Amino acid sequence: MDCIGIKRDDIVYDLQTAKALNIQGEEIMASNTKDALEILRHSTAHLMAQAIKELHPEAQFFVGPVVDEGFYYDFKVSKAITDEDLKMIEKKMKDIASKRLPIERAEISREEFALKFVNDPLKQMVLKNIKDDILTVYKQGDFEDLCRGPHLENTRTIRNFKLLRVAGAYLGGDENNEMITRIYGISFFEKEDLTTYLTMLEEAKKRDHRKLGTELKLFTFSDDVGAGLPLWLPAGARLRGKLEQLLYKAHRKRGYQPVRGPEILKAEAWVKSGHYANYKENMYFTQIEGQEYGIKPMNCVGHIQIFKDDLVSYKDLPLKYFEYGVVHRHEMSGTMHGLFRVREFTQDDAHIFCMPTQVKTVIMEVLEFVESLMKLFDFQYEMMVSTRPEKAIGDDVFWEATTQGIKDALDENNYTYGIDEGGGAFYGPKIDIKILDAIGRKWQCGTIQVDMNLPERFELQYTTSEDTRERPVMIHRAILGSFERFIGILTEHCAGEFPFSIAPTEVAIIPISDNNLAYAKEIAADLRELDIDSEIFDKNDSLNKKIRNAEKGRVPMILVLGEAEMENQMVALRDRRKRERSEISKAEFLEMVKNKKQEDKI
């Protein structure tokens, strides 16, 4: 494989930049490593922009970064672009790429660039966000754009790409600005990898939780209610309730105490916590009797006040509070996406107050909790240690010591993890749990955050064995992340075929005729005693249609009841997950589902 870039101190440079700045380092080869794909996809984004410019000469371009799912470019054109136009843009891209145009890097002064693009307001806006006096531009053919790189040396390697969709985006990510056009795309070095990725996308469409949520009548949204505010239908509420109960028992078994904080707190509390300075733009505020209040985006401040309500001894630590806390966050309208991005959601939130000597033990206990839940739902997962972000509270000593403490805990227990530079919470470093679903996608879910800042700000104390006062360490922890997001992920992971213990309807009961309806109701009553939801399919449909409807509803178990079953107290069982059929007694069936319900635990 050819070398397409150089990496030094975790920074990726293309060959032109490395040569211009005399940078020596590790060679990046043209392969499917993250660094190599970043260079390829950045160059593909520019190729797409060049094609758009040739098709729409009036086009103005904002930014075109590489993102986790490929790349995109934001731009303005006089005529609306739709998904139907993507094939035409792709064809133009292939025509340009076949010319093997050199991609040339050049330096330019701010003044020269501003003058060159004096009639392009988007370029002038980009320029305002850059502090450097000397800028870099990349040019290929007649197209050039302000860019740091990295890029390929020419367009010959850009062959295996696909434009995925057209979307709207607020200029600069600010919903007060105008909406402009964004096109997303993906590219790979090998054709086989592109084919595999596109196949995965097709499978993802079939599993889309928004589609399945409608089909299975789990949840809905209404413009009358507002964007990002899900309405849980009876089936979805049953699913969610069962998940909550399962997790509640798991918390209690591990020594967590249930608490509940208010959903609205005085603004002074958010000022003290640092949220007002670091998170205000994501919060909702209101006035009550002339005083400002903030609707909570997180549960930590309420739990801190609960901790302060009583004298705490070292013998009480670690003290574990948990809450299914409803929170609200100000998300822009264009970012709403089913249950994945909402404005109101419920965290499976917990805060653990402990002594500094207990931090490693607490982290390991939380990771055991994570492992148990992931095993139940058949998820693989990985961990990332997220370090200090640009907006943060606390000094360097705190951040360095706390981050190293997290790494030490993981290293001592032989956990594998990556580093997410700058991805920490504003009050402390964290471990992020990323789960891998059935079709290979990664999702951010749980988090473990170590915090010594908030205990200091709120002057938290516990009594030591020497009768002195010390600050506890506060560990913020969520396993699912939020019920909304996790249910969306789980829906797509299992394609709507939920584990028996949390399925909205666990058993479908199908009487062959009205003569068998009384027996069906008898079994349904027996199941209710076991806390198992069932549905009787007694409409005037054919037997085959009743079975098809139950299967379309992804009901795990289907019982067919006829005269023989009723007379002999038997059931004809279809196990959807095992794809098995059997004739067993009613007593055996009830004992089986009772045991099955008890097996699924965390």
Secondary structure, DSSP 8 states (H G I E B T S, - for coil): --EEEEEETTEEEEHHHHHHTT---EEEESSSSHHHHHHHHHHHHHHHHHHHHHH-TT-EE----EETTEEEEEEE-SS---GGGHHHHHHHHHHHHTTT-B-EEEEEEHHHHHHHTTT-HHHHHHHHT---SEEEEEEETTEEEE------SBGGG--EEEEEEEEEEEGGG-TTS-EEEEEEEEEESSHHHHHHHHHHHHHHHHH-HHHHHHHTT-EE--TTT-TT--EE-HHHHHHHHHHHHHHHHHHHHTT-EE----SEEEHHHHHHHTHHHHTGGG-EEEEETTEEEEE-S-SHHHHHHHHHTS--BGGG-SEEEEEEEEEE----GGG-BTTTB-SEEEEEEEEEEE-GGGHHHHHHHHHHHHHHHHHHTT-EEEEEEE---SS--S-HHHHHHHHHHHHHHHHHTT--EEEETT-SBTTB-EEEEEEE-TTS-EEEEEEEEEESHHHHHTT--EE-TTS-EE--EEEEEESSS-HHHHHHHHHHHTTT---GGG-SS-EEEEESSGGGHHHHHHHHHHHHHTT--EEE--SS--HHHHHHHHHHTT-SEEEEE-HHHHHHTEEEEEETTTTEEEEEEHHHHHHHHHHHHHH---
